Amino acid sequence: MRIVDVVCSAGKTGFYFDDQRAIKKGAGHDGFAYVGEPVTEGFTSIRQAGEAISVQLILEDGQVAFGDCAAVQYSGAGGRDPLFLAKDFIPVIEKEIAPKLIGKELDNFKSLAEEFDGMLLDGKRLHTAIRYGITQALLDAVAKARKVTMAEVIQKDYNTGLEISKRPIFTQSGDNRYENADKMIIKSADVLPHALINHVETKLGKNGELLLEYVGWLRDRIIHLRDSEDYTPILHIDVYGTIGAAFDGDTTKMADYLQTLVDAAKPFKLRIEGPMDVEDRDKQIEALAALTAEVDRRNMGIELVADEWCNTYEDIAAFADAKAGHVVQIKTPDLGGVNNIADAILYCNKVGIGSYCGGTCNETNRSAEVTTNIAMACGALQVLAKPGMGVDEGYMIVFNEMSRVEALVNRRK
């Protein structure tokens, strides 16, 4: 089976592009928008509509495979590629990449994905969003050629040796961290609520008191709303480096504060993502490894999650090897080709660090479906419900895709 044509179309994502640097500098809200001027290159406002490009591959039997090029909410920050706008990149795909796709034989996803993920244009690699979408489309195309699910393609081409099965789903609340937590509890989400703690004064508290209060509220809310004591979700909160900022990067002080959160969360297990952000990959690894070692020495039972500066497969391997965190977020659009997601999950599992197949609220339903297939085939620790911040839509997309894939795979057995 060969590719005979490539069709691109501009699309919208499930959320927005946000200028993270401007937000960290204290940009205020004006309704759903932000007040002030952007500081990251490419942004025309602090919050602007998320954009995507759908890449459709026409196969010689008339089938259409597709993937969506998309980038993270906080594009241009934390060592990532710049802002991804459809009008800038559709011409690149049509002129430079489509001619190389047409005529390709759809015999092996891994080799095809690695070819296009490694493609150079004027001596530089393609934008991560382009590599992300092109390889999604290739995975779908190989699956259609073989008449199997995308998860089965990954299972075979990567020789995972694993059963394809549902993985725990992690839901994210956005700033609506109270009402959305209720939605998560009612739907029995496995991991919750993300909470978007991205500002010290208004969300964490200068001494961490606001987050501590929220964790206590969340614990009580789960106990109040759950149908059964058997429902014991993991509390996973992303603090965007604010704990490090509040406690001056002091490992002992941060660990002392984390202990108060652990106590407030009981009887539920707690994960804290991105406890500090020191604006440099190697320094971030060093700081997170030190905090990980300290909480382990104290036997606190908390899990720390690496996120910022952990963007590529090479970054993920470096964090994992240094034991910088107990879990690594594989922020799927940042890796470029989705082949790297499979490699990253399998590597994390091999070395014994948690493999969180994440991403961003600023993706599409298609990228969520494709990456969910990869997570299922590779045995990820957990999978992000995406896109969007409304809970229901992202959870539905990921949960239903898992159910469909598992049902098809089991029927074929």
C-alpha positions as a Markdown table, in Angstrom:
| # | Residue | x | y | z |
|---|---|---|---|---|
| 1 | Met | 0.0 | 0.0 | 0.0 |
| 2 | Arg | 1.4 | 3.4 | -1.0 |
| 3 | Ile | 0.6 | 7.1 | -0.4 |
| 4 | Val | -0.7 | 8.8 | -3.5 |
| 5 | Asp | -1.5 | 12.3 | -2.3 |
| 6 | Val | -1.3 | 14.6 | 0.7 |
| 7 | Val | -4.0 | 17.2 | 1.7 |
| 8 | Cys | -3.5 | 19.8 | 4.4 |
| 9 | Ser | -6.1 | 21.9 | 6.2 |
| 10 | Ala | -5.9 | 24.5 | 9.0 |
| 11 | Gly | -7.5 | 23.5 | 12.3 |
| 12 | Lys | -8.2 | 24.6 | 15.8 |
| 13 | Thr | -7.0 | 23.0 | 19.0 |
| 14 | Gly | -8.9 | 22.2 | 22.2 |
| 15 | Phe | -7.4 | 25.1 | 24.1 |
| 16 | Tyr | -5.1 | 28.1 | 23.6 |
| 17 | Phe | -1.5 | 29.3 | 23.3 |
| 18 | Asp | -0.4 | 31.0 | 26.5 |
| 19 | Asp | 2.7 | 33.1 | 27.0 |
| 20 | Gln | 4.0 | 31.3 | 30.1 |
| 21 | Arg | 6.8 | 33.9 | 30.8 |
| 22 | Ala | 4.3 | 36.7 | 30.8 |
| 23 | Ile | 2.0 | 34.8 | 33.2 |
| 24 | Lys | 4.9 | 34.0 | 35.5 |
| 25 | Lys | 5.7 | 37.7 | 35.6 |
| 26 | Gly | 2.2 | 38.3 | 37.0 |
| 27 | Ala | -0.1 | 39.0 | 34.1 |
| 28 | Gly | -3.6 | 39.5 | 35.4 |
| 29 | His | -6.9 | 38.0 | 34.1 |
| 30 | Asp | -9.5 | 40.0 | 32.2 |
| 31 | Gly | -12.3 | 37.4 | 32.0 |
| 32 | Phe | -10.8 | 34.5 | 30.1 |
| 33 | Ala | -8.1 | 36.7 | 28.6 |
| 34 | Tyr | -5.0 | 38.1 | 30.2 |
| 35 | Val | -4.0 | 41.7 | 30.7 |
| 36 | Gly | -0.7 | 43.0 | 29.5 |
| 37 | Glu | 1.8 | 42.6 | 26.8 |
| 38 | Pro | 3.3 | 39.3 | 25.7 |
| 39 | Val | 7.1 | 38.7 | 26.3 |
| 40 | Thr | 7.7 | 35.5 | 24.3 |
| 41 | Glu | 8.6 | 35.9 | 20.6 |
| 42 | Gly | 5.7 | 35.3 | 18.2 |
| 43 | Phe | 2.9 | 36.0 | 20.6 |
| 44 | Thr | 0.6 | 38.9 | 19.7 |
| 45 | Ser | -1.3 | 38.5 | 23.0 |
| 46 | Ile | -0.7 | 36.6 | 26.2 |
| 47 | Arg | -3.5 | 34.2 | 25.4 |
| 48 | Gln | -4.4 | 33.5 | 21.8 |
| 49 | Ala | -6.3 | 30.8 | 19.9 |
| 50 | Gly | -4.6 | 27.4 | 19.5 |
| 51 | Glu | -4.0 | 26.3 | 16.0 |
| 52 | Ala | -3.3 | 22.9 | 14.3 |
| 53 | Ile | -2.8 | 21.5 | 10.8 |
| 54 | Ser | -4.5 | 18.3 | 9.8 |
| 55 | Val | -2.3 | 16.2 | 7.4 |
| 56 | Gln | -4.4 | 13.7 | 5.4 |
| 57 | Leu | -2.6 | 10.9 | 3.5 |
| 58 | Ile | -4.6 | 9.5 | 0.6 |
| 59 | Leu | -3.8 | 5.8 | 0.1 |
| 60 | Glu | -3.9 | 4.0 | -3.2 |
| 61 | Asp | -7.1 | 2.1 | -2.3 |
| 62 | Gly | -8.9 | 5.4 | -1.5 |
| 63 | Gln | -8.6 | 5.2 | 2.3 |
| 64 | Val | -7.6 | 8.4 | 4.1 |
| 65 | Ala | -5.2 | 8.4 | 7.1 |
| 66 | Phe | -4.6 | 11.6 | 9.1 |
| 67 | Gly | -2.8 | 13.2 | 12.0 |
| 68 | Asp | -2.8 | 16.6 | 13.5 |
| 69 | Cys | 0.2 | 18.9 | 13.8 |
| 70 | Ala | -0.1 | 20.7 | 17.2 |
| 71 | Ala | 2.0 | 22.3 | 19.8 |
| 72 | Val | 1.8 | 22.7 | 23.6 |
| 73 | Gln | -0.1 | 25.5 | 25.4 |
| 74 | Tyr | 3.1 | 27.1 | 26.6 |
| 75 | Ser | 4.9 | 27.2 | 23.3 |
| 76 | Gly | 8.3 | 29.0 | 23.1 |
| 77 | Ala | 9.0 | 28.4 | 26.8 |
| 78 | Gly | 11.1 | 25.8 | 28.7 |
| 79 | Gly | 13.4 | 25.1 | 25.7 |
| 80 | Arg | 10.6 | 24.4 | 23.3 |
| 81 | Asp | 10.1 | 25.3 | 19.6 |
| 82 | Pro | 8.5 | 28.6 | 18.8 |
| 83 | Leu | 4.8 | 29.4 | 18.4 |
| 84 | Phe | 3.1 | 27.2 | 15.8 |
| 85 | Leu | 0.7 | 29.0 | 13.4 |
| 86 | Ala | -1.0 | 27.2 | 10.5 |
| 87 | Lys | -0.5 | 29.9 | 7.9 |
| 88 | Asp | 3.3 | 29.7 | 8.5 |
| 89 | Phe | 3.7 | 26.0 | 8.2 |
| 90 | Ile | 1.1 | 24.6 | 5.7 |
| 91 | Pro | 3.3 | 25.9 | 2.8 |
| 92 | Val | 6.3 | 24.1 | 4.4 |
| 93 | Ile | 4.4 | 20.8 | 4.5 |
| 94 | Glu | 3.0 | 21.1 | 1.0 |
| 95 | Lys | 6.2 | 22.2 | -0.7 |
| 96 | Glu | 8.9 | 20.4 | 1.2 |
| 97 | Ile | 7.4 | 17.3 | 2.8 |
| 98 | Ala | 4.4 | 16.2 | 0.7 |
| 99 | Pro | 6.6 | 15.3 | -2.3 |
| 100 | Lys | 8.7 | 13.0 | -0.1 |
| 101 | Leu | 5.6 | 11.3 | 1.3 |
| 102 | Ile | 3.9 | 10.5 | -2.0 |
| 103 | Gly | 4.9 | 7.1 | -3.2 |
| 104 | Lys | 6.1 | 5.8 | 0.1 |
| 105 | Glu | 5.3 | 2.1 | 0.8 |
| 106 | Leu | 3.5 | 1.6 | 4.1 |
| 107 | Asp | 5.4 | -1.4 | 5.2 |
| 108 | Asn | 6.9 | -0.4 | 8.6 |
| 109 | Phe | 5.8 | 2.5 | 10.8 |
| 110 | Lys | 9.0 | 2.7 | 12.9 |
| 111 | Ser | 11.3 | 3.2 | 9.9 |
| 112 | Leu | 9.0 | 5.6 | 8.2 |
| 113 | Ala | 8.5 | 7.7 | 11.3 |
| 114 | Glu | 12.2 | 7.9 | 12.0 |
| 115 | Glu | 12.9 | 9.0 | 8.4 |
| 116 | Phe | 10.5 | 11.9 | 8.6 |
| 117 | Asp | 11.2 | 12.8 | 12.3 |
| 118 | Gly | 14.8 | 13.1 | 11.4 |
| 119 | Met | 14.3 | 15.1 | 8.1 |
| 120 | Leu | 16.3 | 18.2 | 7.7 |
| 121 | Leu | 15.3 | 21.4 | 6.0 |
| 122 | Asp | 18.0 | 23.9 | 5.4 |
| 123 | Gly | 20.1 | 22.0 | 7.8 |
| 124 | Lys | 17.6 | 22.2 | 10.6 |
| 125 | Arg | 15.0 | 19.7 | 11.9 |
| 126 | Leu | 11.4 | 20.4 | 11.2 |
| 127 | His | 9.2 | 22.1 | 13.9 |
| 128 | Thr | 8.2 | 19.6 | 16.5 |
| 129 | Ala | 4.5 | 20.1 | 15.7 |
| 130 | Ile | 5.1 | 19.1 | 12.0 |
| 131 | Arg | 6.9 | 16.0 | 13.0 |
| 132 | Tyr | 4.2 | 15.2 | 15.5 |
| 133 | Gly | 1.4 | 15.4 | 12.9 |
| 134 | Ile | 3.2 | 13.7 | 10.0 |
| 135 | Thr | 4.1 | 10.7 | 12.1 |
| 136 | Gln | 0.6 | 10.4 | 13.5 |
| 137 | Ala | -0.7 | 10.2 | 9.9 |
| 138 | Leu | 1.9 | 7.6 | 9.1 |
| 139 | Leu | 0.9 | 5.5 | 12.0 |
| 140 | Asp | -2.7 | 5.7 | 11.0 |
| 141 | Ala | -1.8 | 4.9 | 7.4 |
| 142 | Val | 0.2 | 1.8 | 8.3 |
| 143 | Ala | -2.7 | 0.7 | 10.5 |
| 144 | Lys | -5.1 | 1.1 | 7.6 |
| 145 | Ala | -2.8 | -0.8 | 5.3 |
| 146 | Arg | -2.7 | -3.7 | 7.7 |
| 147 | Lys | -6.3 | -3.4 | 8.7 |
| 148 | Val | -5.5 | -3.3 | 12.5 |
| 149 | Thr | -5.5 | -0.7 | 15.2 |
| 150 | Met | -2.6 | 1.8 | 15.7 |
| 151 | Ala | -1.8 | 0.1 | 19.0 |
| 152 | Glu | -1.3 | -3.2 | 17.2 |
| 153 | Val | 1.1 | -1.6 | 14.8 |
| 154 | Ile | 3.2 | -0.2 | 17.7 |
| 155 | Gln | 3.0 | -3.6 | 19.5 |
| 156 | Lys | 4.4 | -5.3 | 16.4 |
| 157 | Asp | 6.9 | -2.8 | 15.0 |
| 158 | Tyr | 8.4 | -2.1 | 18.5 |
| 159 | Asn | 8.2 | -5.8 | 19.6 |
| 160 | Thr | 6.9 | -4.6 | 23.0 |
| 161 | Gly | 6.0 | -8.0 | 24.3 |
| 162 | Leu | 3.1 | -6.4 | 26.2 |
| 163 | Glu | -0.6 | -6.9 | 26.1 |
| 164 | Ile | -2.6 | -4.0 | 24.8 |
| 165 | Ser | -4.7 | -2.7 | 27.6 |
| 166 | Lys | -6.4 | 0.3 | 29.1 |
| 167 | Arg | -4.1 | 2.6 | 31.1 |
| 168 | Pro | -5.1 | 5.0 | 34.1 |
| 169 | Ile | -6.4 | 8.3 | 32.9 |
| 170 | Phe | -5.2 | 11.6 | 34.3 |
| 171 | Thr | -7.7 | 14.5 | 34.1 |
| 172 | Gln | -6.8 | 18.2 | 34.2 |
| 173 | Ser | -9.0 | 21.0 | 35.6 |
| 174 | Gly | -7.5 | 24.2 | 34.4 |
| 175 | Asp | -8.2 | 27.1 | 36.7 |
| 176 | Asn | -11.7 | 25.8 | 37.5 |
| 177 | Arg | -10.1 | 23.5 | 40.0 |
| 178 | Tyr | -13.1 | 23.1 | 42.3 |
| 179 | Glu | -16.1 | 22.4 | 40.0 |
| 180 | Asn | -14.0 | 20.4 | 37.6 |
| 181 | Ala | -12.7 | 18.3 | 40.5 |
| 182 | Asp | -16.3 | 17.3 | 41.1 |
| 183 | Lys | -16.7 | 16.2 | 37.5 |
| 184 | Met | -13.6 | 14.0 | 37.8 |
| 185 | Ile | -14.8 | 12.4 | 41.0 |
| 186 | Ile | -18.3 | 11.7 | 39.6 |
| 187 | Lys | -16.7 | 10.1 | 36.6 |
| 188 | Ser | -14.2 | 8.1 | 38.8 |
| 189 | Ala | -11.1 | 9.4 | 37.1 |
| 190 | Asp | -8.1 | 7.4 | 38.0 |
| 191 | Val | -5.8 | 10.4 | 38.6 |
| 192 | Leu | -6.8 | 14.0 | 39.3 |
| 193 | Pro | -6.9 | 17.1 | 39.2 |
| 194 | His | -3.7 | 18.8 | 37.8 |
| 195 | Ala | -5.1 | 22.0 | 39.3 |
| 196 | Leu | -2.8 | 24.5 | 37.3 |
| 197 | Ile | -0.9 | 26.0 | 40.3 |
| 198 | Asn | 1.2 | 28.3 | 38.2 |
| 199 | His | 1.4 | 31.5 | 40.3 |
| 200 | Val | 2.9 | 31.8 | 43.8 |
| 201 | Glu | 0.8 | 34.6 | 45.3 |
| 202 | Thr | -2.6 | 33.7 | 44.0 |
| 203 | Lys | -2.5 | 29.9 | 43.8 |
| 204 | Leu | 0.3 | 28.3 | 45.9 |
| 205 | Gly | 0.4 | 31.0 | 48.6 |
| 206 | Lys | 3.6 | 32.7 | 49.7 |
| 207 | Asn | 4.2 | 30.0 | 52.2 |
| 208 | Gly | 2.3 | 27.3 | 50.3 |
| 209 | Glu | -0.9 | 27.8 | 52.4 |
| 210 | Leu | -3.3 | 28.1 | 49.4 |
| 211 | Leu | -2.3 | 24.8 | 47.9 |
| 212 | Leu | -2.3 | 23.1 | 51.3 |
| 213 | Glu | -5.8 | 24.3 | 51.8 |
| 214 | Tyr | -6.9 | 23.0 | 48.4 |
| 215 | Val | -5.4 | 19.6 | 48.9 |
| 216 | Gly | -7.3 | 19.2 | 52.2 |
| 217 | Trp | -10.5 | 20.3 | 50.4 |
| 218 | Leu | -9.9 | 17.9 | 47.6 |
| 219 | Arg | -9.4 | 15.0 | 50.0 |
| 220 | Asp | -12.6 | 15.8 | 51.8 |
| 221 | Arg | -14.5 | 16.3 | 48.5 |
| 222 | Ile | -13.5 | 12.8 | 47.2 |
| 223 | Ile | -14.6 | 11.2 | 50.4 |
| 224 | His | -17.9 | 13.1 | 50.2 |
| 225 | Leu | -18.7 | 12.4 | 46.6 |
| 226 | Arg | -17.3 | 9.0 | 45.8 |
| 227 | Asp | -19.7 | 6.1 | 45.4 |
| 228 | Ser | -17.5 | 3.6 | 47.2 |
| 229 | Glu | -14.5 | 3.5 | 49.5 |
| 230 | Asp | -12.9 | 1.4 | 46.7 |
| 231 | Tyr | -12.5 | 4.6 | 44.7 |
| 232 | Thr | -9.0 | 5.9 | 45.7 |
| 233 | Pro | -7.7 | 8.2 | 43.0 |
| 234 | Ile | -4.1 | 9.5 | 42.9 |
| 235 | Leu | -3.9 | 13.2 | 43.5 |
| 236 | His | -1.6 | 14.7 | 40.9 |
| 237 | Ile | -0.9 | 18.4 | 41.1 |
| 238 | Asp | 1.2 | 20.5 | 38.7 |
| 239 | Val | 2.8 | 23.4 | 40.5 |
| 240 | Tyr | 4.8 | 24.8 | 37.6 |
| 241 | Gly | 7.9 | 25.4 | 39.7 |
| 242 | Thr | 6.1 | 27.6 | 42.2 |
| 243 | Ile | 7.3 | 25.5 | 45.2 |
| 244 | Gly | 10.9 | 26.2 | 44.3 |
| 245 | Ala | 10.1 | 29.9 | 43.9 |
| 246 | Ala | 8.3 | 30.1 | 47.2 |
| 247 | Phe | 11.0 | 28.3 | 49.2 |
| 248 | Asp | 14.0 | 29.8 | 47.3 |
| 249 | Gly | 15.0 | 26.4 | 45.8 |
| 250 | Asp | 16.0 | 25.1 | 49.2 |
| 251 | Thr | 15.7 | 21.3 | 49.1 |
| 252 | Thr | 15.1 | 20.9 | 52.8 |
| 253 | Lys | 12.4 | 23.6 | 53.0 |
| 254 | Met | 10.7 | 22.2 | 49.9 |
| 255 | Ala | 10.7 | 18.7 | 51.4 |
| 256 | Asp | 9.3 | 20.0 | 54.6 |
| 257 | Tyr | 6.5 | 21.7 | 52.8 |
| 258 | Leu | 5.8 | 18.6 | 50.6 |
| 259 | Gln | 5.4 | 16.6 | 53.8 |
| 260 | Thr | 2.5 | 18.9 | 54.8 |
| 261 | Leu | 0.8 | 18.2 | 51.5 |
| 262 | Val | 1.3 | 14.4 | 51.9 |
| 263 | Asp | -0.3 | 14.6 | 55.3 |
| 264 | Ala | -3.2 | 16.7 | 54.0 |
| 265 | Ala | -3.8 | 14.3 | 51.1 |
| 266 | Lys | -4.1 | 11.1 | 53.2 |
| 267 | Pro | -5.4 | 8.5 | 52.6 |
| 268 | Phe | -4.8 | 9.3 | 49.0 |
| 269 | Lys | -1.4 | 9.0 | 47.2 |
| 270 | Leu | 0.1 | 12.3 | 46.1 |
| 271 | Arg | 2.1 | 13.3 | 43.0 |
| 272 | Ile | 3.6 | 16.8 | 42.6 |
| 273 | Glu | 4.6 | 17.8 | 39.0 |
| 274 | Gly | 7.3 | 20.4 | 38.4 |
| 275 | Pro | 8.2 | 21.4 | 41.9 |
| 276 | Met | 10.9 | 23.8 | 40.7 |
| 277 | Asp | 12.0 | 25.4 | 37.4 |
| 278 | Val | 15.5 | 26.6 | 37.4 |
| 279 | Glu | 15.5 | 27.7 | 33.7 |
| 280 | Asp | 18.2 | 25.2 | 32.6 |
| 281 | Arg | 18.0 | 21.5 | 31.7 |
| 282 | Asp | 21.1 | 20.2 | 33.5 |
| 283 | Lys | 20.5 | 22.4 | 36.6 |
| 284 | Gln | 16.8 | 21.2 | 36.6 |
| 285 | Ile | 18.0 | 17.6 | 36.6 |
| 286 | Glu | 20.3 | 18.3 | 39.5 |
| 287 | Ala | 17.7 | 20.1 | 41.5 |
| 288 | Leu | 15.0 | 17.6 | 40.9 |
| 289 | Ala | 17.3 | 14.6 | 41.6 |
| 290 | Ala | 18.3 | 16.2 | 44.9 |
| 291 | Leu | 14.7 | 16.7 | 46.0 |
| 292 | Thr | 13.8 | 13.2 | 44.9 |
| 293 | Ala | 16.6 | 11.8 | 46.9 |
| 294 | Glu | 15.5 | 13.8 | 50.0 |
| 295 | Val | 11.9 | 12.7 | 49.9 |
| 296 | Asp | 13.0 | 9.1 | 49.4 |
| 297 | Arg | 15.4 | 9.4 | 52.3 |
| 298 | Arg | 12.5 | 10.6 | 54.5 |
| 299 | Asn | 10.3 | 7.8 | 53.1 |
| 300 | Met | 7.5 | 10.3 | 52.4 |
| 301 | Gly | 5.6 | 8.2 | 49.9 |
| 302 | Ile | 5.1 | 11.1 | 47.5 |
| 303 | Glu | 6.0 | 10.9 | 43.8 |
| 304 | Leu | 7.7 | 13.8 | 42.0 |
| 305 | Val | 7.0 | 14.3 | 38.3 |
| 306 | Ala | 9.5 | 15.8 | 35.9 |
| 307 | Asp | 8.1 | 18.2 | 33.3 |
| 308 | Glu | 9.8 | 21.5 | 32.5 |
| 309 | Trp | 13.1 | 21.1 | 30.5 |
| 310 | Cys | 12.2 | 17.4 | 29.9 |
| 311 | Asn | 11.1 | 17.8 | 26.2 |
| 312 | Thr | 12.9 | 15.4 | 23.9 |
| 313 | Tyr | 13.6 | 11.7 | 24.1 |
| 314 | Glu | 17.2 | 12.5 | 25.1 |
| 315 | Asp | 15.9 | 14.8 | 27.9 |
| 316 | Ile | 13.6 | 12.1 | 29.2 |
| 317 | Ala | 16.4 | 9.5 | 29.2 |
| 318 | Ala | 18.7 | 12.0 | 31.0 |
| 319 | Phe | 16.1 | 12.7 | 33.7 |
| 320 | Ala | 15.3 | 9.0 | 34.1 |
| 321 | Asp | 19.0 | 8.0 | 34.4 |
| 322 | Ala | 19.6 | 10.7 | 37.0 |
| 323 | Lys | 16.5 | 9.7 | 39.0 |
| 324 | Ala | 15.3 | 13.2 | 38.7 |
| 325 | Gly | 11.7 | 12.5 | 39.7 |
| 326 | His | 9.8 | 9.3 | 40.2 |
| 327 | Val | 7.7 | 9.9 | 37.1 |
| 328 | Val | 8.6 | 11.6 | 33.9 |
| 329 | Gln | 6.0 | 13.4 | 31.8 |
| 330 | Ile | 6.4 | 12.5 | 28.1 |
| 331 | Lys | 4.9 | 15.7 | 26.8 |
| 332 | Thr | 4.0 | 14.2 | 23.5 |
| 333 | Pro | 4.0 | 17.2 | 21.1 |
| 334 | Asp | 7.4 | 18.3 | 22.4 |
| 335 | Leu | 9.0 | 15.0 | 21.3 |
| 336 | Gly | 8.2 | 15.6 | 17.6 |
| 337 | Gly | 7.6 | 12.3 | 15.9 |
| 338 | Val | 5.3 | 10.0 | 17.8 |
| 339 | Asn | 7.9 | 7.2 | 17.4 |
| 340 | Asn | 9.8 | 9.0 | 20.1 |
| 341 | Ile | 6.8 | 8.5 | 22.5 |
| 342 | Ala | 7.0 | 4.8 | 22.1 |
| 343 | Asp | 10.7 | 4.8 | 22.6 |
| 344 | Ala | 10.4 | 7.1 | 25.7 |
| 345 | Ile | 7.7 | 5.0 | 27.4 |
| 346 | Leu | 9.6 | 1.8 | 26.8 |
| 347 | Tyr | 12.8 | 3.3 | 28.1 |
| 348 | Cys | 11.2 | 4.6 | 31.3 |
| 349 | Asn | 9.6 | 1.3 | 31.9 |
| 350 | Lys | 12.9 | -0.4 | 31.4 |
| 351 | Val | 14.8 | 1.7 | 33.9 |
| 352 | Gly | 12.0 | 1.7 | 36.5 |
| 353 | Ile | 10.7 | 5.3 | 36.3 |
| 354 | Gly | 7.1 | 6.1 | 35.8 |
| 355 | Ser | 6.1 | 6.8 | 32.2 |
| 356 | Tyr | 3.4 | 9.4 | 32.0 |
| 357 | Cys | 2.1 | 9.7 | 28.5 |
| 358 | Gly | 1.0 | 13.3 | 28.7 |
| 359 | Gly | 0.8 | 16.2 | 26.3 |
| 360 | Thr | -1.2 | 19.4 | 26.5 |
| 361 | Cys | -4.7 | 20.8 | 26.6 |
| 362 | Asn | -3.8 | 22.5 | 23.4 |
| 363 | Glu | -4.0 | 19.4 | 21.2 |
| 364 | Thr | -6.8 | 17.9 | 19.1 |
| 365 | Asn | -9.1 | 14.9 | 19.4 |
| 366 | Arg | -6.9 | 13.2 | 16.7 |
| 367 | Ser | -3.6 | 13.6 | 18.4 |
| 368 | Ala | -5.2 | 12.4 | 21.7 |
| 369 | Glu | -6.5 | 9.2 | 20.0 |
| 370 | Val | -3.2 | 8.4 | 18.3 |
| 371 | Thr | -1.1 | 8.9 | 21.4 |
| 372 | Thr | -3.5 | 6.9 | 23.5 |
| 373 | Asn | -3.0 | 3.9 | 21.1 |
| 374 | Ile | 0.8 | 4.3 | 21.7 |
| 375 | Ala | 0.4 | 4.4 | 25.5 |
| 376 | Met | -1.8 | 1.3 | 25.5 |
| 377 | Ala | 0.7 | -0.7 | 23.4 |
| 378 | Cys | 3.7 | 0.4 | 25.4 |
| 379 | Gly | 2.3 | 0.1 | 28.9 |
| 380 | Ala | 2.4 | 3.7 | 30.1 |
| 381 | Leu | 1.9 | 4.5 | 33.8 |
| 382 | Gln | -0.9 | 6.9 | 33.0 |
| 383 | Val | -2.4 | 8.8 | 30.0 |
| 384 | Leu | -3.5 | 12.4 | 29.9 |
| 385 | Ala | -7.2 | 13.2 | 29.2 |
| 386 | Lys | -6.9 | 15.7 | 26.4 |
| 387 | Pro | -7.5 | 18.1 | 24.7 |
| 388 | Gly | -9.1 | 21.0 | 26.6 |
| 389 | Met | -9.7 | 21.9 | 30.2 |
| 390 | Gly | -13.3 | 21.1 | 30.5 |
| 391 | Val | -12.7 | 17.5 | 31.8 |
| 392 | Asp | -15.7 | 15.8 | 30.1 |
| 393 | Glu | -14.5 | 16.1 | 26.5 |
| 394 | Gly | -10.9 | 15.1 | 26.9 |
| 395 | Tyr | -11.8 | 12.3 | 29.3 |
| 396 | Met | -14.5 | 11.0 | 26.8 |
| 397 | Ile | -12.1 | 11.0 | 23.9 |
| 398 | Val | -9.3 | 9.1 | 25.7 |
| 399 | Phe | -11.6 | 6.7 | 27.6 |
| 400 | Asn | -13.6 | 5.8 | 24.5 |
| 401 | Glu | -10.6 | 5.3 | 22.3 |
| 402 | Met | -9.1 | 3.0 | 24.9 |
| 403 | Ser | -12.4 | 1.0 | 25.1 |
| 404 | Arg | -12.7 | 0.7 | 21.3 |
| 405 | Val | -9.1 | -0.4 | 20.9 |
| 406 | Glu | -9.2 | -2.9 | 23.7 |
| 407 | Ala | -12.5 | -4.4 | 22.4 |
| 408 | Leu | -11.2 | -4.8 | 18.9 |
| 409 | Val | -7.9 | -6.4 | 20.1 |
| 410 | Asn | -9.8 | -8.8 | 22.3 |
| 411 | Arg | -12.2 | -9.7 | 19.5 |
| 412 | Arg | -9.3 | -10.7 | 17.3 |
| 413 | Lys | -7.9 | -12.9 | 20.0 |
